[in-house]
Amino acid sequence: MEVEKISILSILMLFFIFIPIFLLNRFLKIKVNKNIIYSTSRMIIQLSLVGIYLQYLFNFNNVILNLFYVIIMVVAASFSIIKSCKLKIKNFISPVFFAVIIPHFFMIMYFNYFVAKINNIFDAKYLITIGGMLLGNCLSGNIIGLNSFYNTIKENEKEYFYSLGLGASRLQALNPYFKKAILSSINPTLASMATIGLVALPGMMTGQILGGSIPVVAIKYQIAIMIAVFVTRYFSIILVLIFSINKCFDDYDVLNKDVFLN
């Protein structure tokens, strides 16, 4: 079954739906119209450029070029995570980068070799598309986890100092915030896994069905990618917290205030 092609005119028809949103925002005095226009325009430009680039990347399919592109994706995601959490780049760039790339790269290799069982585990079609899905979920998970961890400590500083005063080590005093951050990060994925198929049909499954795959094949891929997403997200948030703790606390176990943007 061939996929129905969407024309440029068809896409333009969707923009008419923005009109009532803009009018309603203006009536309610919600100042978000400029952000909607900016975000939508940026999405269109970025996806258009990426679509053109990926076409050449898939045709060329060079291992070094493929890996380089994945690293660029991870770097971009790392900066986005830190910026979204309103933290200082210098304190978090290396912890976030390594916390994202280690489980991300391991899971892509594992998925391609043991699950997809492709001959070339560095094939651009799999490396970049599967990697992009994992990375997107890592990004949101790390934003939630980092925000929860550092903002909770900042807001409950007296409670944290009280634990230290009772003789707790840094790790013991941080343990409640550590557990809360992990749960905050993985709970959205767990909720999605628990309701998938009942509440919504996920993107990968829908894409495969529209692409002509039979539902059973699409379901197998969706199950595999959801497990991969969860595992990657879980280990990424643990690593980012562990890697960042040593950089963000002084010798007296006090959280450095300069890690936050003013």
C-alpha positions as CSV (number, residue, x, y, z in Angstrom):
1,M,0.0,0.0,0.0
2,E,1.5,3.3,-1.1
3,V,1.5,6.3,1.2
4,E,-0.7,9.2,0.2
5,K,1.6,12.2,-0.6
6,I,0.9,15.5,1.2
7,S,1.4,18.5,-1.1
8,I,2.7,21.9,0.0
9,L,-0.8,23.3,-0.6
10,S,-2.2,20.7,1.8
11,I,0.3,21.7,4.5
12,L,-0.6,25.4,4.0
13,M,-4.2,24.5,4.6
14,L,-3.3,23.6,8.2
15,F,-2.1,27.1,8.9
16,F,-5.7,28.4,8.7
17,I,-6.4,26.5,11.9
18,F,-4.0,28.9,13.7
19,I,-6.3,31.9,13.0
20,P,-8.9,31.1,15.7
21,I,-6.0,30.3,18.1
22,F,-4.4,33.7,17.5
23,L,-7.8,35.5,17.9
24,L,-8.6,33.6,21.1
25,N,-5.1,34.4,22.5
26,R,-5.6,38.0,21.7
27,F,-9.0,38.1,23.3
28,L,-7.7,36.4,26.5
29,K,-4.6,38.5,26.4
30,I,-2.3,35.5,26.3
31,K,0.9,36.8,24.9
32,V,2.0,33.7,23.1
33,N,1.2,34.4,19.4
34,K,4.8,35.5,18.6
35,N,6.2,32.4,20.2
36,I,3.8,30.2,18.2
37,I,4.9,31.9,14.9
38,Y,8.6,31.7,15.9
39,S,8.4,28.0,16.9
40,T,6.4,27.0,13.9
41,S,8.7,28.9,11.5
42,R,11.8,27.4,13.1
43,M,10.3,23.9,12.9
44,I,9.5,24.3,9.2
45,I,13.0,25.6,8.4
46,Q,14.8,23.0,10.5
47,L,12.9,20.1,9.2
48,S,13.2,21.2,5.6
49,L,17.0,21.6,5.9
50,V,17.3,18.3,7.8
51,G,15.1,16.5,5.2
52,I,17.4,17.7,2.4
53,Y,20.6,16.8,4.3
54,L,19.3,13.4,5.4
55,Q,18.5,12.5,1.8
56,Y,22.2,12.9,0.9
57,L,23.3,11.3,4.2
58,F,21.3,8.2,3.6
59,N,22.5,7.9,0.0
60,F,26.1,8.4,1.0
61,N,25.8,6.3,4.1
62,N,29.4,6.8,5.4
63,V,30.1,5.4,8.9
64,I,32.3,8.4,10.0
65,L,29.8,10.9,8.7
66,N,26.9,9.1,10.3
67,L,28.6,9.0,13.7
68,F,29.6,12.7,13.4
69,Y,26.0,13.6,12.8
70,V,24.9,11.7,15.9
71,I,27.5,13.5,17.9
72,I,26.2,16.8,16.6
73,M,22.7,15.8,17.6
74,V,23.9,14.9,21.1
75,V,25.8,18.3,21.5
76,A,22.7,20.2,20.4
77,A,20.5,18.2,22.8
78,S,23.0,18.9,25.6
79,F,22.9,22.6,25.2
80,S,19.1,22.5,24.9
81,I,18.8,20.6,28.2
82,I,21.0,23.0,30.1
83,K,19.3,26.1,28.6
84,S,15.8,24.7,29.4
85,C,16.9,24.0,33.0
86,K,18.3,27.6,33.3
87,L,21.7,26.2,34.5
88,K,25.2,27.4,33.7
89,I,26.7,25.8,30.6
90,K,30.3,25.6,32.0
91,N,29.1,23.5,35.0
92,F,26.9,21.1,33.1
93,I,28.0,20.7,29.5
94,S,30.4,17.8,30.0
95,P,28.2,15.9,32.6
96,V,25.1,16.3,30.4
97,F,27.0,15.4,27.2
98,F,28.5,12.2,28.5
99,A,25.3,11.2,30.4
100,V,23.4,11.5,27.2
101,I,25.9,9.9,24.7
102,I,26.9,6.8,26.8
103,P,23.4,5.2,27.2
104,H,22.3,6.6,23.8
105,F,25.2,5.1,21.8
106,F,25.0,1.8,23.7
107,M,21.3,1.4,23.1
108,I,21.5,2.3,19.4
109,M,24.2,-0.4,18.9
110,Y,22.3,-2.9,21.0
111,F,19.1,-2.2,19.1
112,N,20.6,-2.4,15.7
113,Y,22.6,-5.6,16.4
114,F,20.2,-7.7,18.5
115,V,16.7,-6.3,17.7
116,A,16.8,-5.0,14.1
117,K,19.6,-7.4,13.3
118,I,20.9,-5.3,10.4
119,N,24.2,-6.1,8.7
120,N,25.6,-2.6,9.1
121,I,24.8,-1.4,12.6
122,F,26.0,2.1,11.6
123,D,23.5,2.3,8.7
124,A,22.3,5.9,8.6
125,K,18.7,5.0,8.2
126,Y,18.7,3.2,11.5
127,L,21.5,5.0,13.4
128,I,20.0,8.5,12.9
129,T,16.2,7.7,13.0
130,I,16.3,5.4,16.0
131,G,18.9,7.6,17.6
132,G,16.7,10.6,17.1
133,M,13.8,9.0,18.9
134,L,16.0,8.0,21.8
135,L,17.6,11.4,22.0
136,G,14.4,13.2,22.0
137,N,13.2,11.3,25.0
138,C,16.5,11.6,26.8
139,L,16.2,15.4,26.3
140,S,12.8,15.7,27.9
141,G,13.8,13.2,30.7
142,N,16.9,15.0,31.6
143,I,15.2,18.4,31.7
144,I,12.6,17.1,34.1
145,G,15.1,15.2,36.2
146,L,17.7,18.1,36.5
147,N,15.0,20.6,37.2
148,S,13.5,18.4,39.9
149,F,16.9,17.6,41.5
150,Y,18.6,21.0,41.7
151,N,15.5,23.2,42.2
152,T,14.2,20.9,45.0
153,I,17.6,21.1,46.8
154,K,17.6,24.9,46.3
155,E,14.1,25.2,47.8
156,N,14.8,22.8,50.6
157,E,18.3,24.0,51.5
158,K,17.6,24.0,55.3
159,E,16.3,20.4,55.2
160,Y,19.4,19.3,53.3
161,F,21.7,21.1,55.7
162,Y,19.8,19.5,58.6
163,S,20.6,16.0,57.2
164,L,24.3,16.9,56.8
165,G,24.2,18.2,60.4
166,L,23.0,14.9,61.7
167,G,26.1,13.3,60.2
168,A,24.8,12.2,56.8
169,S,27.3,12.1,54.0
170,R,26.7,14.1,50.8
171,L,25.2,11.1,49.0
172,Q,23.0,10.2,52.0
173,A,21.6,13.7,52.3
174,L,21.0,13.9,48.5
175,N,19.4,10.5,48.3
176,P,15.7,11.7,48.7
177,Y,16.2,14.3,45.9
178,F,18.0,11.8,43.8
179,K,15.2,9.3,43.9
180,K,12.6,12.1,43.3
181,A,14.4,13.3,40.3
182,I,14.6,9.8,38.8
183,L,10.9,9.1,39.4
184,S,10.0,12.5,37.9
185,S,12.1,11.7,34.8
186,I,10.8,8.2,34.1
187,N,7.1,8.5,35.2
188,P,6.0,10.1,31.9
189,T,7.5,7.3,29.9
190,L,6.0,4.7,32.3
191,A,2.6,6.3,31.9
192,S,2.9,6.3,28.2
193,M,3.9,2.6,28.2
194,A,0.9,1.8,30.4
195,T,-1.6,3.5,28.1
196,I,-0.1,2.9,24.7
197,G,-2.5,1.4,22.3
198,L,-5.5,2.3,24.5
199,V,-5.2,6.1,24.7
200,A,-3.1,6.7,21.6
201,L,-1.3,5.1,18.7
202,P,2.4,6.2,19.0
203,G,4.3,7.9,16.2
204,M,6.6,5.1,15.1
205,M,3.8,2.6,14.9
206,T,1.5,5.0,13.0
207,G,4.4,5.9,10.6
208,Q,5.1,2.3,9.8
209,I,1.4,1.5,9.2
210,L,1.1,4.6,6.9
211,G,4.3,3.4,5.2
212,G,2.7,0.1,4.3
213,S,3.8,-2.2,7.1
214,I,1.2,-4.6,8.5
215,P,0.1,-3.7,12.1
216,V,1.8,-6.7,13.7
217,V,5.2,-5.7,12.3
218,A,4.6,-2.1,13.4
219,I,3.6,-3.2,16.9
220,K,6.8,-5.2,17.3
221,Y,8.9,-2.2,16.4
222,Q,6.9,0.0,18.7
223,I,7.4,-2.4,21.7
224,A,11.1,-2.5,20.9
225,I,11.5,1.2,20.7
226,M,9.5,1.9,23.8
227,I,11.7,-0.4,25.8
228,A,14.8,1.2,24.3
229,V,13.5,4.7,25.1
230,F,12.8,3.7,28.8
231,V,16.2,2.1,29.3
232,T,18.0,5.0,27.7
233,R,16.1,7.6,29.6
234,Y,16.6,5.8,32.9
235,F,20.3,5.5,32.7
236,S,20.8,8.9,31.2
237,I,19.1,10.7,34.2
238,I,21.1,8.6,36.7
239,L,24.4,9.4,34.9
240,V,23.7,13.1,34.5
241,L,23.0,13.5,38.3
242,I,26.1,11.5,39.3
243,F,28.3,13.3,36.8
244,S,27.0,16.8,37.8
245,I,27.1,16.4,41.6
246,N,30.9,16.5,41.8
247,K,30.9,19.8,39.8
248,C,28.1,21.5,41.6
249,F,28.9,21.0,45.2
250,D,31.9,22.5,47.1
251,D,34.2,20.7,49.6
252,Y,31.7,21.4,52.3
253,D,28.8,19.7,50.4
254,V,27.1,23.0,49.8
255,L,25.4,23.5,46.4
256,N,27.2,26.2,44.5
257,K,24.8,29.0,43.7
258,D,26.6,30.0,40.6
259,V,25.3,26.9,38.8
260,F,22.0,28.7,38.2
261,L,21.5,31.4,35.7
262,N,20.4,34.7,37.3
